[in-house]
Amino acid sequence: MGKLDGRVVIITGAARGQGEQEARLFVAEGARVLLGDVLDEQGEALAKELGEAARYVHLDVGREEDWAAAVSAAKDAFDGLDGLVNNAGILRFNELVSTPLEEYLAVVQVNQVGAFLGMRAVAPELEAAGGGTIVNTASYVALSGMAFLTSYAATKAAVVGMTRVAAMELAPKGIRVNAMCPGAVDTPMTNPAQLDPGADLAEASAAVDELYKKLVPLGRIGKPGEVARLALFLSSDDSSYITGQPFVVDGGWLAGVSVF
Ligand SMILES: NC(=O)c1ccc[n+]([C@@H]2O[C@H](COP(=O)([O-])OP(=O)(O)OC[C@H]3O[C@@H](n4cnc5c(N)ncnc54)[C@H](O)[C@@H]3O)[C@@H](O)[C@H]2O)c1
């Protein structure tokens, strides 16, 4: 028996990284999953690999019309909808004083507007299904500062804020809403060399390992599957009495100030 037997869940940004691992784990736990992303080729290939329990749709999370189409696609394919993992996100590094407004707003559009539109689009469906779960992906920089991340940190703090409000409004409808706050996780977002055929991946990965060995109490960068397991917990009945909370999954990075 899977922890998500009978459930139908939309996962955004599911073509790679944490979203991909969430899709794999959710299907393994019995869910049927609608994968959304803007990387159509990768998303289609993953859905094909996952088989009958998965479908892919082009879903740019910042576009209202894409959300309407994704909700319809989930209902058509799987005859229902009772979960959402808002995972899609982008990161731009820049000093506050050098950040162009256009860049700031582009990050807001995906990370913040995307999560808002997703919750707003699925909540009525979850209510009609008699309840459900929403898991939003924030970040440890929603809870702590980090230089060069003005736009990103702002949007992730907004995600935690919206999670609390949505949890309060949706609780009477049987919908639980929580947020994940990952630290550094080994995906193309933290290690872009993974996407660059010309890069020396071994060298880039060694530099990443060296960095996080020092910074993180558990001594390493996180794996996307470790975030997926938190998403599973927050989407399953194992978390039946939990709503409105941010959950840090960071190897202890935020636990305190390192002196070694
Ligand atoms: N990797 C980390 O260290 C880390 C830490 C904290 C939080 N996060 C968050 O975790 C989530 C997943 O990131 P990841 O590490 O897997 O990165 P990733 O870059 O590998 O994956 C992000 C996915 O989102 C998709 N995406 C981007 N813009 C989109 C849009 N407009 N509509 C739909 N999909 C879109 C991308 O195509 C990609 O598949 C993000 O919200 C990110 O901010 C990541």
The ligand as a Gaussian input file, in Angstrom:
#p B3LYP/6-31G(d) Opt

LIG

0 1
 N       18.318000      23.640000      -5.127000
 C       18.301000      24.329000      -4.006000
 O       19.336000      24.441000      -3.325000
 C       17.035000      24.941000      -3.497000
 C       17.036000      25.456000      -2.185000
 C       15.879000      26.024000      -1.682000
 C       14.732000      26.056000      -2.463000
 N       14.766000      25.554000      -3.727000
 C       13.533000      25.621000      -4.491000
 O       13.175000      24.317000      -4.891000
 C       12.400000      24.383000      -6.089000
 C       12.972000      23.420000      -7.103000
 O       14.262000      23.854000      -7.494000
 P       15.414000      22.879000      -8.005000
 O       16.508000      22.985000      -7.043000
 O       14.847000      21.565000      -8.334000
 O       15.875000      23.689000      -9.315000
 P       15.829000      23.333000     -10.863000
 O       16.277000      24.593000     -11.520000
 O       16.551000      22.088000     -11.145000
 O       14.280000      23.050000     -11.154000
 C       13.329000      24.051000     -11.249000
 C       12.268000      23.607000     -12.228000
 O       11.285000      24.645000     -12.328000
 C       11.000000      24.838000     -13.699000
 N       10.495000      26.178000     -13.967000
 C       11.171000      27.337000     -14.021000
 N       10.353000      28.333000     -14.356000
 C        9.124000      27.794000     -14.523000
 C        7.862000      28.320000     -14.858000
 N        7.673000      29.624000     -15.137000
 N        6.800000      27.478000     -14.897000
 C        6.965000      26.162000     -14.652000
 N        8.145000      25.601000     -14.343000
 C        9.208000      26.425000     -14.273000
 C       12.324000      24.581000     -14.404000
 O       12.149000      24.351000     -15.790000
 C       12.838000      23.374000     -13.644000
 O       12.360000      22.163000     -14.159000
 C       12.419000      25.849000      -6.511000
 O       11.243000      26.478000      -6.068000
 C       13.609000      26.400000      -5.785000
 O       13.512000      27.789000      -5.596000
 C       15.884000      24.991000      -4.258000

